[in-house]
Amino acid sequence: MKYYLIGFVLFISASVASADNHESGVSDGSKPFVLIARMQSKLDSVNDVVELSRLADKAVKASEPGMLLHTFEQDPNDPLGFVWTEVYADSSALIFHLENPPLQKYLNDVSPLLDSFTVELYGSVSAEAVQMLRATGTPTTLYETKFGYIRSLRP
């Protein structure tokens, strides 16, 4: 397993609390959650970043059934800014994503083309998944869930 540091300063929230389990401060990671990854392309690399991201999206769609939503957006106020919006079925889906060879290839290829890359997590994420993401060296902020719910999509 290979990870690459992208960015400048590592900020990690110390809390992994969730609305489901405030007592223990950790989640079992069995519920869906959102990951937002913000990227800043180097000036001369925008087209390459977009193409590499398109290929990564295709590979993730084909290989990650636990990725419920995977979109790549361009910042409307900054032509060099991009955002990955990802919804995971559960924490094991994030762990799979981090270990997935197409993602590792993408990070290896896109990293030299970026000025920054940060991750934000929203929702209940297992300590194991958070630790694995932290181990990549990617600047990560974990937002503590105070309250809310997840609506079941099952009939």
Long-range contacts (C-beta under 8 A, 24 or more apart in sequence): 1-99, 1-104, 2-104, 2-108, 3-98, 3-104, 3-107, 3-135, 3-136, 3-137, 3-138, 4-107, 4-108, 4-111, 4-136, 4-137, 5-136, 5-137, 5-138, 6-107, 6-111, 6-114, 6-116, 6-117, 6-137, 6-138, 7-116, 7-117, 7-118, 7-137, 7-138, 7-139, 8-116, 8-139, 9-139, 10-137, 10-139, 10-140, 11-139, 11-140, 11-141, 12-134, 12-140, 12-141, 12-142, 13-141, 13-142, 13-143, 13-144, 15-142, 15-144, 16-125, 16-126, 16-127, 16-130, 16-142, 16-144, 17-144, 17-145, 18-123, 18-124, 18-144, 18-145, 19-124, 19-145, 19-146, 19-147, 19-148, 19-149, 20-124, 21-124, 26-126, 26-127, 27-91, 27-124, 27-125, 27-126, 27-127, 28-124, 28-126, 29-90, 29-91, 29-92, 29-124, 29-125, 29-126, 29-127, 29-128, 29-129, 30-90, 30-91, 30-124, 31-90, 31-123, 31-124, 31-150, 32-68, 32-87, 32-88, 32-89, 32-90, 32-123, 32-150, 33-87, 33-88, 33-90, 33-91, 33-94, 33-121, 33-122, 33-123, 33-124, 33-125, 34-85, 34-86, 34-87, 34-88, 34-121, 34-122, 34-123, 35-84, 35-85, 35-86, 35-87, 35-88, 35-94, 35-119, 35-120, 35-121, 35-122, 36-83, 36-84, 36-85, 36-86, 36-119, 36-120, 36-122, 37-83, 37-84, 37-86, 37-117, 37-118, 37-119, 37-120, 38-81, 38-82, 38-83, 38-116, 38-117, 38-118, 38-119, 38-120, 39-81, 39-82, 39-83, 39-84, 39-110, 39-114, 39-116, 39-117, 40-78, 40-80, 40-81, 40-82, 40-114, 40-115, 40-116, 40-117, 41-80, 41-81, 41-82, 41-113, 41-114, 41-115, 42-80, 42-113, 42-114, 42-115, 43-80, 45-113, 45-114, 46-79, 46-80, 48-113, 49-82, 49-110, 49-113, 49-114, 50-82, 52-106, 52-109, 52-110, 52-113, 53-82, 53-84, 53-106, 53-110, 55-106, 56-102, 56-103, 56-105, 56-106, 56-110, 59-100, 59-102, 59-103, 59-106, 60-97, 60-100, 60-102, 60-103, 63-100, 63-102, 64-93, 64-96, 64-97, 64-100, 65-89, 66-90, 66-92, 66-93, 66-96, 66-97, 67-93, 67-97, 80-115, 91-124, 91-125, 91-126, 91-128, 91-129, 92-126, 92-129, 94-125, 94-129, 94-132, 94-133, 95-128, 95-129, 95-132, 98-132, 98-133, 98-136
